[in-house]
Amino acid sequence: MKVLVLGSGAREHSVTWKYANSKRISGLYIAPGNCGTGELGTNLPDVNPENIDSVLAACEEYGINQVFVGSEAPLALGIVDGLKEKGIPVFGPHKAAARLESSKTFSKNFMEKYSIPTARAKEFSDKDAFCKYIDEIDFRVVIKKNGLAAGKGVLESEDKEEIKAFGTKVLEDDTLLVEEFLTGFEVSIFALTDGLDYVLLPTCADFKKAGENDKGLNTGGMGAICPVPIIGSALMEEIKKTIVVPTFDGMTAENLGYQGILYFGLMITEKGPYLLEYNTRFGDPETQVLLPLIESDFGNLIEAILNQKLGAFPLRISHKSALGVVVAAEGYPGDYEKGLKVKPIPVFPEDSNLVFHASTVTNENRDVLTSGGRCFTVVGLGQNILNARTRAYEAVARVNFSGSWFRSDIGKKYFND
């Protein structure tokens, strides 16, 4: 089986790594890929994942049997629809279903229609009406850009002037939602789905803030853990009953079923679980800690999903834990320098550590250079989260470049009690 993975981040590197360990793979291609994926398969740097003609041409040239779409932008543009029209099996939602992620308004209306617990929200398209509303309210809110924003379309703030500045900028080319601020702790839950059945994977939690103790600016994610030790069976049953089951029932009723992944971003409050958002693809950096815990052959698993045979698939999940730490460029999530030479990275035993490239390229001397803000995810694997955390931090100190930095407290809050 020849597989094409679309994307270039640490998420796609972890997916590529998982495919590379499958006994089913005879050819592995990544478009455009990064230095890490290039060590496992063939990078296709000239293929644009957001251009269906470009992707179709690559599928024909390399005899691709299966496509795995990693990131959200191609999904929102309908890349899955275009591939399926040509008879190419593809992991990911069709364009209509991708609206669960690509449109905050569509998503919120779906939640409300199917009585899924979620924060109250109000939509705005007019700057004056938005600013007037912000001036009048006396409670904390979250501002969300309606469309995709690569993790930069959300603002949590109590500063009304900051809120208005952020919102008016969004309203220059999009609509937005003003949502009540929920207090609690966040959890990520991923469901594999084949359009008929679904299976929940182990719980994850990511760390979005740039600063220690979850302070500072939002980022694409500075680390993640899997599983989350404080999520017990009773809470999981409540999440399934109030959020997961109504979601899939609603998707069936609306003809939104597909073969891929559905992410539930949850806030666990004193009143119970609330749904913050859906994603219709794997998350980053959660994927980097989640995939190493899937023991089943990844090629067989994806094929079962594409053939709508997930319900009969013997999915095996490890009892280990994983913790990932993101290594970022100096200045991220603000301005940062690119093209920094990465010091040689040691080879770690895969049963204890994994290093996934996020934003890397090579020069004419085959040196590894940085090409983005979040550059690596270093994962530790252990018998429990504490053991995994120790291994992650032992390894992350050996993955560096000029100005590189990482949070030193990923997972720490789960050991304070």
C-alpha positions, -999 to 999 in steps of 0.1 A, spaced: 0 0 0 13 34 -10 3 63 13 5 101 9 4 122 41 -5 158 36 12 183 60 45 194 74 42 196 112 51 174 142 16 160 139 23 148 103 58 135 114 41 114 141 15 101 116 43 93 92 63 75 119 32 54 127 27 45 91 64 37 87 60 11 115 31 -6 96 37 -39 78 13 -28 51 33 1 37 52 -3 4 56 34 -3 53 65 20 52 100 7 47 133 26 37 166 11 55 189 17 70 172 48 99 182 70 134 169 79 119 143 102 94 129 77 122 128 51 140 102 72 109 79 71 96 84 36 98 106 5 91 143 9 72 160 -19 81 197 -13 65 209 -45 31 194 -38 6 219 -23 -18 202 1 -44 229 -4 -44 225 -42 -65 195 -54 -48 194 -88 -14 193 -72 -24 165 -49 -41 145 -76 -10 148 -98 11 134 -70 -13 105 -65 -11 96 -101 26 99 -104 34 78 -73 5 53 -75 -10 64 -42 -36 40 -27 -45 61 4 -43 97 15 -41 110 51 -50 147 55 -32 161 85 -41 198 87 -74 217 87 -70 241 58 -71 214 30 -102 199 47 -120 232 48 -113 237 11 -128 203 2 -96 183 -6 -114 151 6 -143 157 -18 -119 161 -48 -100 130 -40 -131 108 -35 -144 120 -68 -114 104 -84 -119 72 -64 -89 77 -41 -95 65 -5 -88 94 20 -88 98 57 -106 130 67 -140 147 65 -158 160 34 -162 197 31 -197 198 47 -186 179 78 -154 200 80 -176 230 88 -178 216 124 -143 230 127 -140 256 99 -170 276 110 -175 285 147 -210 297 139 -220 264 122 -205 244 150 -222 264 177 -256 261 160 -251 224 157 -243 221 194 -274 241 204 -297 222 180 -287 188 195 -287 201 231 -250 196 237 -237 216 267 -217 246 255 -210 282 265 -236 308 256 -225 328 226 -235 358 204 -225 363 168 -214 397 154 -207 409 119 -209 447 126 -181 465 144 -202 491 161 -227 466 174 -198 445 187 -181 473 205 -214 485 220 -221 450 233 -186 448 249 -190 482 266 -223 471 281 -214 436 295 -201 430 330 -188 394 327 -157 379 312 -159 366 276 -139 348 250 -137 361 214 -136 336 186 -130 342 149 -156 323 129 -132 309 103 -99 291 106 -70 310 121 -42 285 127 -47 287 165 -46 325 166 -83 333 163 -92 332 200 -88 358 227 -94 355 264 -92 388 282 -108 411 308 -94 442 291 -123 457 271 -100 478 249 -79 448 240 -111 428 233 -125 455 210 -92 459 191 -90 422 185 -126 419 175 -127 448 151 -96 434 134 -114 400 130 -145 418 116 -125 433 88 -128 400 69 -149 376 90 -176 373 116 -170 364 152 -185 349 183 -185 365 218 -187 335 242 -191 334 280 -159 324 297 -160 290 313 -139 281 344 -125 246 349 -98 225 332 -96 215 296 -95 180 282 -91 167 246 -109 136 234 -105 121 200 -129 97 183 -120 75 154 -150 72 131 -158 54 99 -192 70 94 -210 41 110 -192 34 142 -168 53 164 -141 45 190 -128 69 217 -91 71 222 -73 78 255 -79 113 269 -53 140 263 -46 175 277 -26 202 259 -9 232 274 -18 263 252 -2 291 271 34 303 264 42 309 301 48 287 331 16 279 352 -6 284 321 1 322 319 9 344 289 -1 344 253 -20 316 235 1 293 213 -5 264 191 4 242 221 35 239 242 31 204 253 6 176 260 -1 145 281 -19 112 275 -39 99 293 -52 125 317 -49 109 352 -78 128 368 -104 117 343 -123 88 359 -148 64 346 -178 83 360 -168 115 343 -161 97 310 -196 82 311 -211 117 316 -190 130 287 -202 102 264 -239 106 274 -241 144 272 -216 152 244 -203 123 224 -235 104 217 -256 135 209 -228 146 185 -227 114 165 -265 112 165 -267 147 152 -241 140 125 -261 110 114 -292 131 112 -274 158 92 -256 134 69 -222 146 82 -207 112 88 -172 106 74 -141 84 77 -116 102 99 -111 117 134 -134 139 154 -119 160 183 -139 172 213 -124 202 231 -139 201 265 -140 223 296 -147 204 328 -166 228 350 -182 225 385 -215 220 366 -201 192 344 -184 189 310 -190 216 284 -180 214 247 -157 243 236 -151 232 200 -148 204 175 -119 197 153 -122 173 123 -85 162 124 -59 152 149 -46 179 172 -11 192 176 7 185 200 -18 159 212 -12 136 183 25 133 193 15 117 227 -15 98 215 -3 79 185 26 62 204 0 46 226 -18 29 197 -3 -6 195 -24 -18 165 -9 -18 130 -17 18 118 -21 8 82 -46 -19 91 -65 6 114 -68 33 88 -78 8 62 -106 -6 85 -118 30 89 -119 37 52 -137 4 46 -162 12 74 -152 -19 94 -140 0 125 -166 -18 147 -149 -51 141 -114 -39 144 -94 -52 174 -79 -19 185 -51 -23 210 -41 6 233 -10 6 254 -12 10 292 18 34 291 16 71 295 32 98 272 42 134 278 54 158 251 73 190 254 74 215 225 108 232 217 101 267 203 121 295 187 130 326 207 102 352 204 74 327 197 44 332 197 55 367 186 82 374 160 110 349 157 140 342 136 141 313 111 170 294 96 187 286 129 210 256 128 199 228 151 226 210 170 228 172 163 200 154 180 209 121 198 192 89 188 169 78 217 154 44 223 119 45 209 104 28 239 115 57 261 117 88 238 105 101 205 115 134 188 91 148 162 101 176 139 76 204 134 92 233 114 125 221 100 143 222 66 178 213 54 205 234 37 230 225 10 252 210 37 223 189 50 223 208 83 189 209 100 175 244 102 145 259 119 117 272 97 89 282 122 80 290 157 73 256 172 102 234 159 101 201 178 80 180 201 100 157 224 80 128 239 87 107 269 71 73 274 67 56 307 46 34 330 28 65 343 27 102 336 54 110 362 78 85 346 70 98 311 76 134 323 110 125 337 121 109 304 107 138 283 126 164 302 158 144 302 156 143 264 143 178 256 174 194 271 194 177 243 173 191 215 184 227 210 194 256 188 202 292 194 175 308 215 155 276 218 132 274 248 104 252 263 81 252 292 95 234 322 61 226 338 43 205 313 21 180 333 33 194 366 -2 206 378 -14 170 378 11 161 405 4 190 429 -25 174 448 
